[in-house]
Amino acid sequence: MEKMKQFLYELWLFGLKQAWACLFAGILLFFILLTRYWYPFELLYRYDFLFIVAVLTQLLLLAFRLESPREAIVIVVFHLVATGMELFKTAPGRIHGTTRKRR
């Protein structure tokens, strides 16, 4: 009986850790779906609103210590690298990921 109790406890902890890891994505998905069908702000574009929600969610996670500053730094570095790659990929003179041949 003790092994079953330990197993259920570990399973419960695993579920909590998974829910914790999905918190940001769950909040953002909620707002993506909500604003898809109901969006009351005419003066603010929907995607700008979603960006604000994402940044505020991240700040709240940091403020309530649900995420560490070190994790936030990793996220910022990831987005900076991804933005740099995207800018390189979409730079003028590049077509479908290749450069034009010069004559």
C-alpha positions as CSV (number, residue, x, y, z in Angstrom):
1,M,0.0,0.0,0.0
2,E,2.9,2.3,0.8
3,K,4.3,1.9,-2.8
4,M,1.0,2.8,-4.3
5,K,0.7,5.9,-2.1
6,Q,4.3,7.0,-3.1
7,F,3.4,6.4,-6.8
8,L,0.3,8.5,-6.6
9,Y,2.2,11.2,-4.8
10,E,4.9,11.3,-7.5
11,L,2.2,11.3,-10.2
12,W,0.5,14.2,-8.5
13,L,3.8,16.1,-8.3
14,F,4.6,15.3,-11.9
15,G,1.1,16.7,-12.9
16,L,1.7,19.9,-10.9
17,K,5.1,20.4,-12.5
18,Q,3.6,19.9,-16.0
19,A,0.8,22.4,-15.3
20,W,3.4,24.9,-14.0
21,A,5.4,24.5,-17.2
22,C,2.3,25.1,-19.3
23,L,1.1,28.1,-17.4
24,F,2.4,30.8,-19.8
25,A,1.3,28.9,-22.9
26,G,-2.1,28.2,-21.4
27,I,-2.7,31.9,-20.5
28,L,-1.6,33.0,-24.0
29,L,-3.7,30.3,-25.7
30,F,-6.7,31.4,-23.7
31,F,-6.3,35.0,-24.9
32,I,-5.7,34.0,-28.5
33,L,-8.9,32.0,-28.6
34,L,-10.9,34.7,-26.7
35,T,-9.8,37.5,-29.0
36,R,-10.5,35.3,-32.0
37,Y,-14.2,35.4,-31.3
38,W,-14.5,38.5,-29.0
39,Y,-12.3,41.5,-29.2
40,P,-13.7,44.8,-27.9
41,F,-10.7,47.2,-28.4
42,E,-11.1,49.0,-31.7
43,L,-8.1,51.3,-31.2
44,L,-5.6,48.5,-30.6
45,Y,-4.8,45.8,-33.1
46,R,-5.4,42.3,-31.9
47,Y,-1.8,41.1,-32.3
48,D,-0.5,44.2,-30.4
49,F,-2.9,43.3,-27.6
50,L,-1.7,39.7,-27.6
51,F,1.9,40.9,-27.4
52,I,1.0,43.1,-24.4
53,V,-0.7,40.1,-22.8
54,A,2.4,38.0,-23.4
55,V,4.8,40.6,-21.9
56,L,2.5,41.3,-18.9
57,T,2.1,37.5,-18.2
58,Q,5.9,37.1,-18.2
59,L,6.3,40.1,-15.9
60,L,3.6,38.7,-13.5
61,L,5.3,35.3,-13.5
62,L,8.5,37.0,-12.5
63,A,6.8,39.2,-9.9
64,F,5.1,36.3,-8.2
65,R,8.3,34.3,-8.4
66,L,6.7,31.6,-10.6
67,E,9.7,32.0,-12.9
68,S,13.3,32.9,-12.1
69,P,15.2,35.8,-13.6
70,R,17.6,33.3,-15.0
71,E,14.8,31.6,-16.9
72,A,13.6,35.0,-18.2
73,I,17.1,35.8,-19.5
74,V,17.2,32.5,-21.4
75,I,13.8,33.4,-23.0
76,V,15.1,36.9,-24.0
77,V,18.3,35.4,-25.5
78,F,16.2,32.8,-27.4
79,H,14.0,35.5,-28.9
80,L,16.9,37.8,-29.8
81,V,18.6,34.9,-31.7
82,A,15.4,33.9,-33.4
83,T,14.7,37.5,-34.4
84,G,18.2,37.8,-35.9
85,M,17.7,34.6,-37.8
86,E,14.4,35.8,-39.1
87,L,15.8,39.1,-40.2
88,F,18.6,37.3,-42.0
89,K,16.2,34.9,-43.7
90,T,13.9,37.7,-44.9
91,A,16.7,40.2,-45.9
92,P,16.3,41.9,-49.3
93,G,17.9,39.9,-52.1
94,R,17.1,36.6,-50.5
95,I,14.5,34.4,-52.3
96,H,13.3,31.3,-50.5
97,G,16.3,31.0,-48.4
98,T,18.9,31.4,-51.1
99,T,20.7,34.4,-52.5
100,R,20.4,35.6,-56.0
101,K,23.2,34.8,-58.4
102,R,25.1,37.8,-59.6
103,R,26.2,38.1,-63.2
